[in-house]
Amino acid sequence: MRVFPRLKSLSRAVHEEQEREHDDEEKKKAAEKLYTSLTVWRKSLLMSCNGFTVIDSYGNLVYRVDNYIGRPNEVTLMDASGKSILTMCRRRRLGLLDSWFVYEGEVGNNINNMRTRTRRRSSNLSKSSKTPICCVRKHVNILHGNTNVQAYVYRGASSHSDKRCAAFTIEGSYAHRTCKVLDECGRVVAEIKRKEANAKSVSFGIEIFQLIVHPGFDPAFAMALVLLLDQMFT
């Protein structure tokens, strides 16, 4: 008879543990619904064209990139209808690493030659295209530093390269499609992950992968960072 009270207590403890696990699972599912999950295909929908095709969790086309040359100095992220959202422009610097500047909308060709354009032609550009949103630089480990860092993102047209001033840090390995974008406080705001197949015999490789965007971070900007990582590490 003494065994029954202990069994009852043990049963209650097991039941409470199951309830906690169920609540934790429900909270996890609720949190995941707030995330934006995108499938990125490193292929353009156009024939004889390099680029990217991005679809959401419902199979809808969200973003697209179509490049007619292998390594362009200008990459434009478009929405499903072909409207330019963000433009990434490479600015070459003698003796230093190239810098990539991100602009809103479309800024036109030859952004590196903007300084030599006439004042009249420059006035035709939108205000947003004159002022970059951010500057992205590839991290190079020379004898010291964090070898896990891929790139740093600086606000505006920042000319310095002090990692302590970076608005975001990209860590991991783009070559293996395992990256995290961290804000100034070290919080993860976006992730690049390998695409997992339901069937064990199916492998997507590295040409198809996932972009997970955490709540509060712009999915378009996250995709722009993916494009820059691809330019830097492929």
Secondary structure as GFF3:
##gff-version 3
##sequence-region A 1 234
A	DSSP	alpha_helix	3	34	.	.	.	ID=ss1
A	DSSP	beta_strand	36	41	.	.	.	ID=ss2
A	DSSP	beta_strand	50	55	.	.	.	ID=ss3
A	DSSP	beta_strand	61	67	.	.	.	ID=ss4
A	DSSP	beta_strand	74	79	.	.	.	ID=ss5
A	DSSP	beta_strand	84	91	.	.	.	ID=ss6
A	DSSP	beta_strand	99	104	.	.	.	ID=ss7
A	DSSP	three_ten_helix	111	116	.	.	.	ID=ss8
A	DSSP	alpha_helix	119	123	.	.	.	ID=ss9
A	DSSP	alpha_helix	127	130	.	.	.	ID=ss10
A	DSSP	beta_strand	134	138	.	.	.	ID=ss11
A	DSSP	beta_strand	149	155	.	.	.	ID=ss12
A	DSSP	three_ten_helix	163	165	.	.	.	ID=ss13
A	DSSP	beta_strand	168	173	.	.	.	ID=ss14
A	DSSP	beta_strand	178	182	.	.	.	ID=ss15
A	DSSP	beta_strand	188	194	.	.	.	ID=ss16
A	DSSP	beta_strand	208	213	.	.	.	ID=ss17
A	DSSP	alpha_helix	219	233	.	.	.	ID=ss18
###
